[in-house]
Amino acid sequence: MTQELFDLNIGYIHFKNPVAIAPMAGITDSSFVNSYGKSAALVIMGGYNLDEKTNAAACELIERGRKEFVSQEPIEYITKELNAVDFDGTVGINMRSSKLKPLLDAAEIIRDAGALMELDAHCRQPEMKEAGVGEALMEDLPRLTDWIRQIKETGVVLSVKIRANVVDDIQLAKAIESAGADIIHVDAMKEGAGADLDTIRRIRDATRIFLIGNNSVQNFDDAKEMFSRGADMVSVGRQAMDSPEIIDSLVEAVSEFQEITGWYNAPKHICRGQGDLRGLTFCCLPVKPCAVHNKAKQLGFSPREFANLKMEFVKGTPLEYGDSTCFGSLAWCCKITKPCFMRDGVLDLIDLSPQEYMKLKKQMADYILDHAKEK
């Protein structure tokens, strides 16, 4: 499994695969990374507390039995932690601070270490919210977006960790993207068991930002459900400690899936009712009323405009061929994981591999979404 298998690049960072370990306060430090990181592409340490208020809140949490990282010299502590990591992947640092200045100071250190910074807008503990961090940031969009803009001025690659179903998820995601963050790391939490996959899909439809999905990933089937709703990466929390083999298992499975299909996080088909907007790349010619009309309209396209756009993309590419397919072109054919003797016959005839077919379909999806953005 090589780095070239996955084209996952953000600024100065390349992720070798789409599997991460999420931050867990008081647990994920350099020692944890060295012990549990294994084949993950990203391990996020922290959350670390950077100022007097957050350290005081952390002490209160410790008193009631929770684990936390507390340091009187947080910048020096983070520097030491970064230097102690022995890990063949990317390290992230999840941080809380009630003031902007410590975050800016830390951002420069993290940038110079080639690591990733994660702003914690996720913690729901009352003590942290009272200190103005965690979920309090989600509820204060002007402050959150201002902090994102100023942190990004340091040049650090920035993730923002959020929790679903606390505020308006779409408004929040759009604001984070517009402010310049590189990544949204969403804990897709909902009432009851399992992850809120619909929130992943809705955020994907509303933004083009790199999206990490978190919550209830216990095996590759769970990961694939998040990938197919638009997550670029999935993260695992306590499961990485309870079942240390899960990271290797996820990396092996998603790498094999990428080798077979060429698009590990290809969307579900629109007509199944679960596909995100990228799924328009697999839609039939819109000759009769169906789900494609609503999805195209969502992007501002009439059925004719949508059809013309797909045919513009395939012109001069192997997808232009396919006289024996349903609509005369591979432009209208479905995912390679769905059996179709007509599509596969054309692929054999023009000597186009399933992987190259899917890569072209991914490029078509980007083409459609790019043109929608220009409307």
Sine and cosine of phi, psi and omega as CSV:
sin_phi,cos_phi,sin_psi,cos_psi,sin_omega,cos_omega
0.00,0.00,0.90,-0.44,-0.07,-1.00
-0.95,-0.33,0.27,-0.96,0.02,-1.00
-0.89,0.45,-0.48,0.88,-0.05,-1.00
-0.93,0.36,-0.25,0.97,-0.02,-1.00
-0.90,0.43,-0.55,0.84,-0.02,-1.00
-0.87,-0.49,0.78,-0.63,0.02,-1.00
-0.99,-0.12,0.97,0.25,-0.08,-1.00
-0.85,-0.52,1.00,-0.01,-0.09,-1.00
-0.81,-0.58,0.74,-0.67,0.09,-1.00
-0.69,-0.73,0.93,-0.37,0.00,-1.00
0.84,0.55,-0.81,-0.58,-0.02,-1.00
-1.00,0.06,0.11,0.99,-0.08,-1.00
-0.94,-0.33,0.68,-0.73,0.19,-0.98
-0.86,-0.51,0.80,-0.59,0.07,-1.00
-1.00,-0.04,0.80,-0.60,-0.06,-1.00
-0.97,0.26,-0.28,0.96,0.07,-1.00
-0.30,-0.95,0.11,-0.99,-0.05,-1.00
-0.99,-0.15,0.64,0.77,-0.01,-1.00
-0.83,-0.56,0.77,-0.64,-0.05,-1.00
-0.75,-0.66,0.31,-0.95,0.17,-0.99
-0.94,-0.34,0.80,-0.60,-0.08,-1.00
-0.98,0.20,0.39,-0.92,0.04,-1.00
-0.94,0.33,0.59,-0.81,0.09,-1.00
-0.69,-0.72,0.91,-0.41,-0.10,-1.00
-0.82,0.57,0.73,-0.68,0.04,-1.00
0.97,0.23,0.02,1.00,-0.07,-1.00
-0.84,-0.55,-0.82,0.58,-0.12,-0.99
-0.99,0.12,1.00,0.03,0.09,-1.00
-0.90,-0.43,-0.17,-0.98,-0.04,-1.00
-0.88,0.48,-0.60,0.80,0.04,-1.00
-0.89,0.46,-0.65,0.76,0.03,-1.00
-0.90,0.44,-0.71,0.70,0.00,-1.00
-0.84,0.55,-0.73,0.68,-0.05,-1.00
-0.92,0.40,-0.45,0.89,-0.03,-1.00
-1.00,-0.01,-0.62,0.79,-0.16,-0.99
-0.91,-0.42,-0.15,0.99,-0.08,-1.00
-0.86,0.51,-0.73,0.68,0.06,-1.00
0.74,0.67,-0.82,-0.57,-0.13,-0.99
-1.00,-0.06,0.11,0.99,0.03,-1.00
-0.87,0.49,0.52,-0.85,0.05,-1.00
-0.98,0.19,-0.47,0.88,-0.10,-0.99
-0.58,-0.81,0.76,-0.65,0.18,-0.98
-0.82,-0.57,0.83,-0.56,-0.05,-1.00
-0.98,-0.20,0.90,-0.44,0.03,-1.00
-0.99,0.12,0.35,-0.94,0.03,-1.00
0.94,-0.34,-0.31,-0.95,0.00,1.00
-0.95,0.31,0.71,-0.70,0.09,-1.00
-0.99,-0.13,0.60,-0.80,-0.04,-1.00
-0.97,-0.23,0.78,-0.63,-0.21,-0.98
-0.96,-0.29,-0.17,0.99,-0.06,-1.00
-0.64,-0.76,0.04,-1.00,-0.10,-0.99
-0.87,0.50,-0.68,0.73,-0.05,-1.00
-0.91,0.42,-0.72,0.69,-0.04,-1.00
-0.95,0.32,-0.56,0.83,0.07,-1.00
-0.92,0.40,-0.63,0.78,0.03,-1.00
-0.91,0.42,-0.66,0.75,0.04,-1.00
-0.89,0.45,-0.64,0.77,0.02,-1.00
-0.89,0.46,-0.63,0.78,0.04,-1.00
-0.90,0.44,-0.62,0.78,0.05,-1.00
-0.90,0.43,-0.63,0.78,0.03,-1.00
-0.91,0.41,-0.63,0.78,0.04,-1.00
-0.89,0.46,-0.63,0.78,-0.01,-1.00
-0.89,0.46,-0.47,0.88,0.03,-1.00
-0.98,-0.20,0.35,0.94,0.22,-0.97
0.99,-0.11,0.10,0.99,0.02,-1.00
-1.00,-0.03,0.42,-0.91,0.06,-1.00
-1.00,0.05,0.63,-0.77,0.02,-1.00
-0.46,-0.89,0.38,-0.93,0.15,-0.99
-0.99,-0.16,0.83,-0.55,0.01,-1.00
-0.79,-0.61,0.74,-0.68,0.03,-1.00
-0.51,-0.86,0.64,-0.77,0.06,-1.00
-0.99,0.17,-0.27,0.96,0.05,-1.00
-0.80,-0.61,0.94,0.33,-0.17,-0.99
-0.88,0.47,-0.62,0.78,-0.02,-1.00
-0.91,0.42,-0.69,0.73,0.04,-1.00
-0.91,0.42,-0.61,0.79,0.00,-1.00
-0.89,0.45,-0.71,0.70,0.01,-1.00
-0.90,0.43,-0.66,0.75,0.04,-1.00
-0.86,0.51,-0.69,0.72,0.02,-1.00
-0.90,0.44,-0.67,0.74,0.01,-1.00
-0.89,0.46,-0.69,0.72,0.02,-1.00
-0.88,0.48,-0.65,0.76,-0.01,-1.00
-0.95,0.32,-0.35,0.94,-0.05,-1.00
-1.00,0.03,-0.12,0.99,-0.06,-1.00
-0.98,0.21,0.73,-0.68,0.11,-0.99
-0.82,-0.57,1.00,0.01,-0.22,-0.98
-0.49,-0.87,0.77,-0.64,0.00,-1.00
-1.00,0.03,0.93,0.38,-0.02,-1.00
-0.12,-0.99,-0.22,-0.97,0.01,-1.00
-0.99,-0.12,0.68,-0.73,0.06,-1.00
-0.98,-0.22,0.70,-0.72,0.11,-0.99
-0.91,-0.40,0.45,-0.90,0.04,-1.00
-0.83,-0.55,0.93,-0.36,0.04,-1.00
-1.00,0.01,0.77,-0.64,-0.14,-0.99
-0.68,-0.74,0.48,-0.88,0.11,-0.99
-0.82,-0.57,0.64,-0.77,0.11,-0.99
-0.37,-0.93,0.65,-0.76,0.05,-1.00
-0.99,0.12,-0.13,0.99,0.02,-1.00
-0.83,-0.56,0.47,-0.88,-0.04,-1.00
-0.97,0.24,-0.62,0.78,-0.13,-0.99
-0.81,0.59,-0.74,0.67,0.02,-1.00
-0.87,0.49,-0.54,0.84,0.03,-1.00
-0.92,0.38,-0.64,0.77,0.03,-1.00
-0.92,0.40,-0.65,0.76,0.04,-1.00
-0.89,0.46,-0.69,0.72,-0.01,-1.00
-0.92,0.38,-0.59,0.81,-0.03,-1.00
-0.86,0.51,-0.63,0.78,-0.01,-1.00
-0.92,0.39,-0.63,0.78,0.03,-1.00
-0.92,0.40,-0.69,0.72,-0.01,-1.00
-0.91,0.42,-0.69,0.73,0.04,-1.00
-0.86,0.51,-0.73,0.68,-0.04,-1.00
-0.91,0.41,-0.40,0.91,0.04,-1.00
-1.00,0.08,-0.03,1.00,-0.03,-1.00
0.95,0.32,0.39,0.92,-0.04,-1.00
-0.98,-0.19,-0.04,-1.00,-0.03,-1.00
-0.91,-0.40,0.65,-0.76,0.06,-1.00
-0.98,-0.21,0.68,-0.73,0.06,-1.00
-0.82,-0.57,0.85,-0.53,0.05,-1.00
-1.00,0.09,0.84,-0.54,-0.05,-1.00
-0.99,0.14,0.97,-0.24,0.15,-0.99
-0.90,-0.43,0.57,0.82,-0.23,-0.97
-0.86,-0.52,-0.59,0.80,-0.13,-0.99
-0.86,0.51,0.75,-0.66,-0.05,-1.00
-0.96,-0.29,0.10,1.00,-0.01,-1.00
-0.91,0.40,0.73,-0.69,-0.07,-1.00
-0.82,0.57,-0.60,0.80,-0.03,-1.00
-0.89,0.45,-0.63,0.78,0.01,-1.00
-0.96,0.28,-0.63,0.77,0.04,-1.00
-0.89,0.45,-0.62,0.79,0.04,-1.00
-0.90,0.44,-0.51,0.86,0.04,-1.00
-0.98,0.19,-0.09,1.00,0.06,-1.00
1.00,0.01,0.31,0.95,-0.02,-1.00
-0.85,-0.53,-0.06,-1.00,-0.02,-1.00
0.89,0.45,-0.72,-0.69,-0.04,-1.00
-0.85,0.52,-0.39,0.92,0.03,-1.00
-0.87,0.49,-0.50,0.86,0.03,-1.00
-0.94,0.33,-0.60,0.80,0.04,-1.00
-0.90,0.44,-0.49,0.87,-0.04,-1.00
-1.00,0.03,0.05,1.00,0.00,-1.00
-0.71,-0.70,0.96,0.29,-0.10,-1.00
-0.86,0.51,-0.63,0.77,0.03,-1.00
-0.85,0.53,-0.69,0.72,0.01,-1.00
-0.93,0.36,-0.70,0.72,-0.02,-1.00
-0.86,0.51,-0.75,0.66,-0.05,-1.00
-0.93,0.36,-0.58,0.82,0.07,-1.00
-0.90,0.44,-0.69,0.72,0.03,-1.00
-0.89,0.45,-0.66,0.75,0.02,-1.00
-0.86,0.51,-0.72,0.69,-0.03,-1.00
-0.87,0.49,-0.70,0.71,-0.04,-1.00
-0.95,0.31,-0.59,0.80,0.06,-1.00
-0.90,0.43,-0.66,0.75,-0.01,-1.00
-0.91,0.41,-0.38,0.92,0.05,-1.00
-0.90,0.43,-0.32,0.95,0.05,-1.00
-0.98,0.22,-0.27,0.96,-0.02,-1.00
1.00,-0.01,0.04,1.00,0.00,-1.00
-0.95,0.30,0.55,-0.83,0.16,-0.99
-0.97,0.25,0.83,-0.56,-0.19,-0.98
-0.87,-0.49,0.80,-0.60,0.17,-0.99
-0.95,-0.30,0.51,-0.86,0.11,-0.99
-0.85,-0.53,0.86,-0.51,0.00,-1.00
-1.00,-0.02,0.82,-0.57,-0.02,-1.00
-0.78,-0.62,0.22,-0.98,0.08,-1.00
-0.88,-0.47,0.74,-0.67,-0.01,-1.00
-0.95,0.31,0.38,-0.92,0.14,-0.99
0.89,0.45,0.55,0.83,0.12,-0.99
-0.94,-0.33,-0.74,0.68,0.07,-1.00
-0.81,-0.58,-0.22,-0.98,0.08,-1.00
-0.94,0.33,0.97,-0.26,-0.11,-0.99
-0.87,0.50,-0.63,0.78,-0.06,-1.00
-0.96,0.29,-0.69,0.73,0.07,-1.00
-0.86,0.51,-0.68,0.73,0.00,-1.00
-0.89,0.45,-0.75,0.66,-0.04,-1.00
-0.89,0.46,-0.68,0.73,0.02,-1.00
-0.90,0.45,-0.63,0.77,0.00,-1.00
-0.91,0.41,-0.66,0.75,0.02,-1.00
-0.89,0.45,-0.69,0.72,0.02,-1.00
-0.91,0.42,-0.72,0.69,-0.03,-1.00
-0.89,0.46,-0.52,0.85,0.00,-1.00
-0.96,0.28,-0.26,0.97,0.11,-0.99
0.93,-0.36,0.08,1.00,0.04,-1.00
-0.89,0.46,0.43,-0.90,-0.03,-1.00
-1.00,-0.05,-0.47,0.88,-0.14,-0.99
-0.62,-0.78,0.63,-0.78,0.27,-0.96
-0.93,-0.36,0.82,-0.57,0.03,-1.00
-0.94,-0.33,0.97,-0.24,-0.15,-0.99
-0.96,-0.30,0.84,-0.54,0.18,-0.98
-0.99,0.16,0.97,-0.23,-0.11,-0.99
-0.99,0.17,0.85,0.52,-0.08,-1.00
-0.98,0.19,0.62,-0.78,0.08,-1.00
-0.56,-0.83,0.18,-0.98,0.07,-1.00
-0.92,0.39,0.67,-0.74,-0.02,-1.00
1.00,0.04,-0.21,-0.98,-0.08,-1.00
-1.00,0.05,0.39,-0.92,0.09,-1.00
1.00,0.06,0.14,-0.99,-0.02,-1.00
-1.00,-0.07,0.46,-0.89,0.05,-1.00
-1.00,0.09,1.00,0.05,-0.06,-1.00
-0.93,0.37,-0.45,0.89,0.02,-1.00
-0.91,0.40,-0.55,0.83,0.06,-1.00
-0.92,0.40,-0.64,0.76,0.07,-1.00
-0.84,0.54,-0.74,0.67,-0.03,-1.00
-0.89,0.45,-0.68,0.74,-0.04,-1.00
-0.93,0.37,-0.60,0.80,0.07,-1.00
-0.92,0.40,-0.64,0.77,0.04,-1.00
-0.88,0.47,-0.67,0.74,0.00,-1.00
-0.92,0.39,-0.47,0.88,-0.09,-1.00
-1.00,-0.01,-0.30,0.95,-0.08,-1.00
-0.65,-0.76,0.24,-0.97,0.12,-0.99
-0.93,-0.38,0.14,0.99,-0.07,-1.00
-0.93,0.36,0.45,-0.89,0.08,-1.00
-0.90,0.44,0.77,-0.64,-0.16,-0.99
-0.84,-0.53,0.85,-0.53,0.10,-0.99
-0.97,-0.24,0.83,-0.55,0.03,-1.00
-0.99,-0.13,0.71,-0.71,-0.05,-1.00
-0.70,-0.72,0.55,-0.84,0.11,-0.99
0.87,-0.49,0.85,-0.52,0.16,-0.99
0.90,0.43,0.44,0.90,0.10,-1.00
-1.00,0.06,0.97,-0.26,-0.04,-1.00
-0.90,-0.43,-0.20,0.98,0.03,-1.00
-0.32,-0.95,0.00,-1.00,-0.07,-1.00
-0.93,0.36,-0.52,0.86,0.05,-1.00
-0.87,0.50,-0.66,0.75,0.05,-1.00
-0.90,0.43,-0.70,0.72,0.00,-1.00
-0.89,0.46,-0.68,0.73,-0.03,-1.00
-0.89,0.45,-0.56,0.83,0.06,-1.00
-0.89,0.45,-0.63,0.77,0.05,-1.00
-0.94,0.33,-0.69,0.73,0.02,-1.00
-0.85,0.53,-0.68,0.73,-0.09,-1.00
-0.96,0.28,-0.19,0.98,0.13,-0.99
-1.00,-0.10,-0.01,1.00,0.10,-1.00
0.90,-0.44,0.04,1.00,0.07,-1.00
-0.93,0.37,0.74,-0.68,0.08,-1.00
-0.99,0.13,-0.40,0.92,-0.04,-1.00
-0.50,-0.87,0.45,-0.89,0.14,-0.99
-0.88,-0.48,0.49,-0.87,0.05,-1.00
-0.84,-0.54,0.52,-0.85,-0.03,-1.00
-0.88,-0.48,0.66,-0.75,0.01,-1.00
-0.98,-0.22,-0.91,-0.41,-0.10,-1.00
-0.89,0.46,-0.37,0.93,0.04,-1.00
-0.86,0.51,-0.46,0.89,0.02,-1.00
-0.92,0.38,-0.44,0.90,0.07,-1.00
-1.00,0.04,-0.67,0.74,-0.05,-1.00
-0.93,0.37,-0.58,0.81,0.01,-1.00
-0.72,-0.69,0.99,0.17,-0.10,-1.00
-0.83,0.56,-0.39,0.92,-0.03,-1.00
-0.97,0.24,-0.16,0.99,-0.10,-0.99
-0.89,0.45,-0.60,0.80,-0.03,-1.00
-0.90,0.44,-0.78,0.62,0.03,-1.00
-0.85,0.52,-0.65,0.76,-0.03,-1.00
-0.90,0.44,-0.71,0.71,0.01,-1.00
-0.91,0.42,-0.69,0.72,-0.01,-1.00
-0.89,0.45,-0.70,0.71,0.01,-1.00
-0.88,0.47,-0.70,0.72,-0.05,-1.00
-0.93,0.38,-0.71,0.71,-0.05,-1.00
-0.95,0.32,-0.53,0.85,0.05,-1.00
-0.92,0.39,-0.68,0.74,0.04,-1.00
-0.90,0.44,-0.65,0.76,0.01,-1.00
-0.90,0.43,-0.63,0.77,0.04,-1.00
-0.91,0.41,-0.65,0.76,0.02,-1.00
-0.90,0.44,-0.60,0.80,-0.04,-1.00
-0.98,0.21,-0.68,0.74,-0.16,-0.99
-0.97,-0.22,-0.44,0.90,-0.04,-1.00
0.99,0.15,-0.09,1.00,0.00,-1.00
-0.47,-0.88,1.00,0.01,-0.16,-0.99
-0.91,0.41,-0.48,0.88,-0.01,-1.00
-0.91,-0.42,0.61,0.80,0.08,-1.00
-0.85,0.53,0.63,-0.78,-0.06,-1.00
-0.96,0.27,0.36,-0.93,0.16,-0.99
-0.92,0.38,0.37,-0.93,0.03,-1.00
-0.91,0.41,0.63,-0.78,0.00,-1.00
-0.84,0.54,-0.64,0.76,-0.09,-1.00
-0.93,0.37,-0.21,0.98,0.07,-1.00
-0.99,0.15,-0.16,0.99,0.03,-1.00
0.99,0.12,0.05,1.00,-0.03,-1.00
-0.85,-0.52,-0.06,1.00,-0.07,-1.00
-0.98,0.20,0.59,-0.81,0.11,-0.99
-1.00,0.09,0.02,-1.00,-0.13,-0.99
-0.88,0.48,-0.41,0.91,0.05,-1.00
-0.88,0.48,-0.42,0.91,-0.02,-1.00
-0.91,0.42,-0.20,0.98,0.06,-1.00
-0.87,0.49,-0.38,0.92,0.02,-1.00
-0.90,0.43,-0.37,0.93,-0.01,-1.00
-0.98,-0.21,0.06,1.00,-0.11,-0.99
-0.98,0.20,0.47,-0.88,0.08,-1.00
-0.94,0.34,0.22,-0.97,0.16,-0.99
-0.86,0.52,0.77,-0.64,-0.10,-1.00
-0.98,0.19,0.94,0.33,-0.05,-1.00
-1.00,-0.08,-0.21,0.98,0.03,-1.00
-0.63,-0.77,0.37,-0.93,-0.02,-1.00
-0.85,0.52,0.81,-0.59,0.04,-1.00
-0.29,-0.96,-0.06,-1.00,-0.08,-1.00
-0.88,0.47,-0.46,0.89,-0.03,-1.00
-0.87,0.49,-0.55,0.83,0.01,-1.00
-0.88,0.48,-0.71,0.70,-0.02,-1.00
-0.92,0.40,-0.66,0.75,-0.01,-1.00
-0.93,0.38,-0.67,0.74,0.03,-1.00
-0.89,0.45,-0.67,0.74,0.03,-1.00
-0.88,0.47,-0.58,0.81,0.04,-1.00
-0.85,0.52,-0.52,0.85,0.03,-1.00
-1.00,-0.01,-0.05,1.00,0.03,-1.00
1.00,-0.04,0.26,0.97,-0.03,-1.00
-0.97,-0.25,0.66,-0.75,0.23,-0.97
-0.97,0.23,0.29,-0.96,0.04,-1.00
-0.81,0.58,-0.66,0.75,0.00,-1.00
-0.91,0.41,-0.69,0.73,0.01,-1.00
-0.88,0.47,-0.64,0.77,0.02,-1.00
-0.90,0.44,-0.71,0.70,0.01,-1.00
-0.89,0.46,-0.70,0.72,0.00,-1.00
-0.89,0.45,-0.62,0.79,-0.03,-1.00
-0.89,0.45,-0.69,0.72,0.01,-1.00
-0.91,0.42,-0.64,0.77,-0.01,-1.00
-0.95,0.32,-0.50,0.87,0.10,-0.99
-0.90,0.44,-0.67,0.75,-0.03,-1.00
-0.91,0.42,-0.69,0.73,-0.13,-0.99
-0.98,0.21,-0.23,0.97,-0.04,-1.00
-0.85,0.52,0.83,-0.55,0.00,-1.00
0.99,0.11,0.03,1.00,0.04,-1.00
-0.93,-0.37,0.25,-0.97,0.05,-1.00
-0.86,0.51,-0.39,0.92,-0.01,-1.00
-0.94,0.34,-0.19,0.98,0.01,-1.00
-0.94,0.34,-0.41,0.91,-0.08,-1.00
-0.99,0.12,0.25,-0.97,0.08,-1.00
0.74,-0.67,0.70,0.71,-0.02,-1.00
-0.83,0.55,-0.50,0.87,-0.07,-1.00
-1.00,0.01,0.05,1.00,0.04,-1.00
-1.00,0.08,0.09,-1.00,-0.10,-1.00
-0.82,0.57,-0.66,0.75,-0.09,-1.00
-0.84,-0.53,0.32,0.95,0.16,-0.99
0.99,0.14,0.16,0.99,0.01,-1.00
-0.32,-0.95,0.57,-0.82,0.09,-1.00
-0.90,0.43,-0.20,0.98,0.05,-1.00
-0.82,0.58,-0.50,0.87,-0.14,-0.99
-0.97,-0.25,0.14,0.99,-0.07,-1.00
-1.00,0.04,0.30,-0.95,-0.17,-0.99
-1.00,-0.09,-0.11,-0.99,-0.03,-1.00
-0.88,0.48,0.53,-0.85,-0.03,-1.00
-0.92,0.40,-0.35,0.94,0.01,-1.00
-0.98,0.21,-0.16,0.99,0.07,-1.00
-0.99,-0.15,0.87,-0.49,-0.05,-1.00
-0.86,0.52,0.71,-0.71,0.07,-1.00
-0.38,-0.92,0.94,-0.34,-0.06,-1.00
-0.94,0.34,-0.48,0.88,0.01,-1.00
-0.94,0.35,-0.74,0.67,0.05,-1.00
-0.87,0.49,-0.75,0.66,-0.07,-1.00
-0.91,0.42,-0.52,0.85,0.06,-1.00
-0.90,0.43,-0.65,0.76,0.04,-1.00
-0.92,0.40,-0.68,0.74,0.02,-1.00
-0.86,0.52,-0.67,0.74,0.04,-1.00
-0.90,0.43,-0.67,0.75,-0.05,-1.00
-0.89,0.45,-0.65,0.76,-0.04,-1.00
-0.99,-0.13,0.09,1.00,0.06,-1.00
0.85,0.53,0.73,0.68,0.06,-1.00
-0.95,-0.32,0.85,-0.53,-0.04,-1.00
-0.95,0.32,0.41,-0.91,0.07,-1.00
-0.83,0.55,-0.60,0.80,-0.02,-1.00
-0.92,0.40,-0.68,0.73,0.01,-1.00
-0.93,0.37,-0.57,0.82,0.08,-1.00
-0.86,0.52,-0.73,0.68,-0.03,-1.00
-0.93,0.37,-0.57,0.82,0.04,-1.00
-0.91,0.42,-0.63,0.78,0.06,-1.00
-0.92,0.39,-0.61,0.79,0.05,-1.00
-0.90,0.44,-0.61,0.79,0.05,-1.00
-0.90,0.44,-0.66,0.75,0.04,-1.00
-0.90,0.44,-0.60,0.80,0.06,-1.00
-0.89,0.45,-0.67,0.74,0.03,-1.00
-0.85,0.52,-0.70,0.71,0.04,-1.00
-0.89,0.46,-0.64,0.77,-0.01,-1.00
-0.88,0.47,-0.71,0.70,0.01,-1.00
-0.89,0.46,-0.73,0.69,-0.05,-1.00
-0.94,0.35,-0.57,0.82,0.05,-1.00
-0.89,0.45,-0.67,0.74,0.00,-1.00
-0.94,0.35,-0.55,0.83,0.06,-1.00
-0.90,0.43,-0.61,0.79,-0.01,-1.00
-0.91,0.42,-0.49,0.87,-0.03,-1.00
-0.99,0.17,-0.27,0.96,-0.05,-1.00
-0.93,0.36,0.00,0.00,0.00,0.00
